[in-house]
Amino acid sequence: MKHVKQLLILWVVLALALPLLVACGNTAGTASDAASSAESETVSVPDEEPVHEDVPPEVKDLDGRVINVLCWDWSAGSASIKGYTGEIITNAEEDPGRVDVAKMAVIDAVETEYNVTISGQVTNRGSFSADVKNMVATGTYDYDLVFTGAGGSQDYAVNGAATDLKTISTINLSNSWWDQNCVNDVSLGGRLFWVCGDINTYDNLGTWCVLFNKNLKNDLGISEDFYQMAKDGTWNLDRFIEICQGVTIDLNGDGQDEFDQWACGTEKFNVFAQVIGGGIHAVSKDQNDVPYLTIDTTTERTYAALDKIVNFYLSDEVMVANGGKYDGKGYSNVWEATVHKAFIEGRELFYICGLINVAGFRDMEDEFGILPMPKTFAEQDSYYHTVSAGNSSYMTIPYGVPGVEDLGLVVEALAMKSQEMVTPEFYEMQLKGRDTRDDESADMLDIIFSTRSFDLAPIFNWGGIMNCFYTIDTNYASRFESLADGAKMAIESSMDIINAYVEAE
């Protein structure tokens, strides 16, 4: 669900808008350099999706087959992640919400049509990834479908434990219930080992955004209409930084700490998220769908983006949850104790985070709104939104699962019916209705989901290349130079391993 979730699978017929659902400090790169580069390299999102006719799966009697589903539990042990109950299956049977009821209806319909039983487990057990690989190695196949983060999925791919979904003839990846951005962005040499679409809900929640506190905005006398800026395309990083100036205040008189008022709360990952906001990939793919390190061809633009973002994060206006300042204070979850807590308590104007966090603010006293990530460069013709590699759900089919063609029929049916029943409830009723507090935020979700972008770099972290983004200082150029060769070698190694597994089949 969460692809341009295929964003608006329209309620034009049903009266509901279904989203198709979803180191650096040299002076060579300036913002103006980046702007001209952005004009030639960014790709605008079309106003309308091209007409595509979906192909429904064949209905077949599968003679009572049991389909077992294994889901990672992202909410386990977290006070701020609320409402996740599983993919396809649900662990909220005692007190199901509307999304859970819709999931149950999908299962019931597919079980009846295909004469199957669908069950499974939502867990965060430490042996999750090892269990999947061991299952493939021993041929025990306790589970037919696995939902986990992209990091886990790539682990299966390079260990021969994941099926190339493109080899399953009964799965039609061009259908609108599969996120086409994901299908195109995370394939490797023409193979696709994990995917998201309407069959998922948690891929949507792994999409990044900006939250703002309306009460604090009014108290500060900020007159700009953030929603209108986003609609007009003027919501950009330069203006965002200007708005943040002077907002941070030392409330307790003992120097800046997590208990003060802040202009912006963020984390190290968001340096990368905001580089993506400029339409820049850390890893791209060539004409043969083989990944390569993008920095060689986007050096000036990448450095110009990092120059803006890093210097902003180093300023007095920004609290970086995991930047090191709050380590050693005994917090079991430094995010919840710093940036998350400040936003709940009305002491933070902006909070850059995943939609995963929104449900945790339902009972917040202050009013808040949702905004797109600001354009990194004002001249961009589109917004761009990253999808978390860890805090986002992807579907994998373990390699060697018996009867995989029949399984593909069930998977297609689950995805198709989820688009019909689950996505409207999740997107329109939960995200737009329950978790947001105004119509404008709902409009912002349409912008966010229609401009999602997937990058292989945080999924594989080849050669430690993500350290170039996660280290918040101005030495990014030297880091890129020192890590680039290792990253390129690691990419080649991954592809050699994947090719070897495929050739041995």
TAFEN-V365847 format. One record per pair of residues at least 4 apart in sequence whose ideal C-beta (glycine too) atoms are under 6 Angstrom apart, sorted by sequence separation. I is the first residue (numbers start at 1). J is the second residue. D is the distance in whole Angstrom. If there is no record, write none. Layout:
I	J	D
I	J	D
This chain:
1	5	5
11	15	5
29	33	5
34	38	6
37	41	6
38	42	5
86	90	5
92	96	5
96	100	3
107	111	6
110	114	6
127	131	5
130	134	6
134	138	6
148	152	4
181	185	6
182	186	6
196	200	5
228	232	6
256	260	6
266	270	5
270	274	6
285	289	5
286	290	5
294	298	5
295	299	6
298	302	5
306	310	5
334	338	6
336	340	5
337	341	6
353	357	4
388	392	5
397	401	6
403	407	6
414	418	6
417	421	6
418	422	4
419	423	5
422	426	6
423	427	6
424	428	5
425	429	5
426	430	5
427	431	5
428	432	5
429	433	5
430	434	5
431	435	5
432	436	6
456	460	6
466	470	6
467	471	6
475	479	6
479	483	6
480	484	6
483	487	6
495	499	6
499	503	6
11	16	3
85	90	4
86	91	5
96	101	5
111	116	6
135	140	5
156	161	4
157	162	5
173	178	5
178	183	6
187	192	5
217	222	5
229	234	5
230	235	4
275	280	5
313	318	5
335	340	5
342	347	4
343	348	4
375	380	4
387	392	5
436	441	4
461	466	5
11	17	5
75	81	4
85	91	5
135	141	6
156	162	4
165	171	6
229	235	4
285	291	5
286	292	6
331	337	4
342	348	4
436	442	6
10	17	6
74	81	6
85	92	4
111	118	6
135	142	6
196	203	4
252	259	6
295	302	6
313	320	6
361	368	6
92	100	5
283	291	5
326	334	5
343	351	4
375	383	6
457	465	6
458	466	6
468	476	6
8	17	5
9	18	4
75	84	4
251	260	5
74	84	5
90	100	4
173	183	5
250	260	5
251	261	6
284	294	5
432	442	4
8	19	6
9	20	5
107	118	5
283	294	6
372	383	5
468	479	5
7	19	4
249	261	4
282	294	6
322	334	6
326	338	5
373	385	6
468	480	5
7	20	4
90	103	5
182	195	6
281	294	5
321	334	5
5	19	4
6	20	2
132	146	6
182	196	5
248	262	5
321	335	5
431	445	6
5	20	4
71	86	5
85	100	6
248	263	5
4	20	5
5	21	2
71	87	5
247	263	4
3	20	5
5	22	4
179	196	5
321	338	5
179	197	5
280	298	6
321	339	5
465	483	5
2	21	5
3	22	6
69	88	5
178	197	4
244	263	4
464	483	6
1	21	4
2	22	3
69	89	5
177	197	5
244	264	6
319	339	6
344	364	5
346	366	5
463	483	5
177	198	4
280	302	6
465	487	4
129	152	5
463	486	4
463	487	3
136	161	4
462	487	5
129	155	6
133	159	6
166	192	5
164	191	4
165	192	5
278	305	5
463	490	4
133	161	5
462	490	4
462	491	5
165	195	6
275	305	5
89	120	4
91	122	5
162	193	4
354	388	6
274	309	5
356	391	5
86	122	4
157	193	4
354	391	6
271	309	5
153	194	4
76	124	4
67	116	5
73	122	5
70	120	6
73	123	6
64	115	6
65	116	5
66	117	5
67	118	5
69	120	3
70	121	6
71	122	5
73	124	4
62	114	5
68	120	5
62	115	5
59	113	5
61	115	5
62	116	5
263	317	4
264	318	5
265	319	5
266	320	6
267	321	5
268	322	6
267	322	5
262	319	5
87	147	4
385	448	5
208	273	5
387	452	6
385	451	5
384	451	6
385	452	5
387	454	6
248	316	6
258	326	6
383	451	5
248	317	5
382	451	6
384	453	5
389	458	4
367	437	6
389	459	5
237	308	6
241	312	5
305	376	5
370	441	4
369	441	5
70	143	4
244	317	5
371	444	6
265	339	3
370	444	5
68	143	5
372	447	5
68	144	5
69	145	5
70	146	5
71	147	4
72	148	4
359	435	5
372	448	5
67	144	5
265	342	6
358	435	5
258	338	4
262	342	6
270	352	5
265	348	5
261	347	5
262	348	5
263	349	5
264	350	4
265	351	5
266	352	5
277	373	4
278	376	3
190	289	5
277	376	5
278	377	6
189	289	5
189	290	6
187	289	6
247	349	5
279	384	5
277	384	5
276	384	5
276	386	4
87	200	5
273	386	5
55	172	5
84	202	6
54	175	5
54	176	5
216	346	6
215	346	6
213	346	6
216	349	5
240	374	4
213	349	6
237	374	5
212	350	5
236	374	5
235	374	5
236	375	4
237	376	5
210	350	6
211	351	4
230	371	6
210	352	5
230	372	5
236	378	4
226	371	6
208	354	6
209	355	6
206	354	6
207	355	5
323	472	6
205	355	5
205	356	4
215	366	4
215	367	6
213	366	5
214	367	4
213	368	5
214	369	6
20	176	6
211	368	5
212	369	5
211	370	6
313	472	5
209	370	6
210	371	4
310	472	6
310	474	6
291	456	5
9	176	6
6	176	5
306	476	5
282	455	6
283	456	5
5	179	6
281	455	5
283	457	4
282	457	3
3	179	2
3	180	5
4	181	6
208	385	6
276	453	6
3	181	5
207	385	6
208	386	5
3	182	5
207	387	5
22	203	6
206	387	5
22	204	5
206	388	4
21	204	6
22	207	5
206	391	5
295	480	5
206	392	3
203	392	5
203	393	5
202	393	4
200	393	5
2	196	6
293	487	5
293	488	6
1	197	6
1	198	4
272	469	4
196	394	5
271	469	5
1	200	5
194	394	4
195	395	6
291	491	5
2	203	3
2	204	3
194	396	5
268	470	4
1	204	6
2	207	6
227	440	4
199	414	5
199	415	4
198	415	5
197	415	6
199	418	5
198	418	4
198	419	4
198	423	5
201	426	5
162	396	5
163	397	4
170	405	5
163	399	5
168	404	6
42	279	4
162	399	6
171	408	4
151	389	6
161	399	6
170	408	3
177	415	4
150	389	4
151	390	6
170	409	5
177	416	5
209	448	6
156	396	6
168	408	4
171	411	6
149	390	5
153	394	5
171	412	6
177	419	4
153	396	5
150	394	5
207	452	6
147	393	5
147	395	6
146	396	5
80	336	5
79	336	6
144	401	5
80	340	5
141	401	6
136	398	5
136	399	5
144	407	6
37	301	4
136	400	6
33	300	5
34	301	5
186	454	5
185	454	4
34	304	4
29	300	4
33	304	6
181	452	6
28	300	6
182	454	5
31	304	6
29	303	4
30	304	6
29	304	4
81	356	6
83	359	4
80	357	6
82	359	4
82	360	5
24	303	5
80	360	4
24	306	4
114	410	6
110	413	5
110	414	6
154	459	5
87	393	6
154	460	6
109	417	6
150	459	4
188	498	6
106	417	5
106	418	5
106	421	5
105	421	5
102	421	5
103	422	6
102	422	4
102	425	4
88	414	6
99	425	5
98	425	5
99	426	5
98	429	6
99	430	6
158	494	6
44	381	4
45	382	5
42	380	6
44	382	5
38	377	5
158	497	5
38	379	6
160	501	4
35	377	5
38	380	5
34	377	5
67	410	6
35	379	4
62	406	5
60	409	6
57	409	5
57	412	4
57	413	5
21	423	6
18	423	5
45	450	6
18	424	6
21	427	6
45	451	6
16	424	5
19	427	5
16	428	6
1	423	5
22	449	5
21	449	5
19	449	5
22	452	5
7	449	5
7	450	4
5	449	5
23	468	5
4	450	5
25	474	3
25	475	6
25	476	6
26	477	5
23	475	4
24	476	2
25	477	6
23	476	3
24	477	5
23	477	6
23	478	5
23	479	3
23	480	6
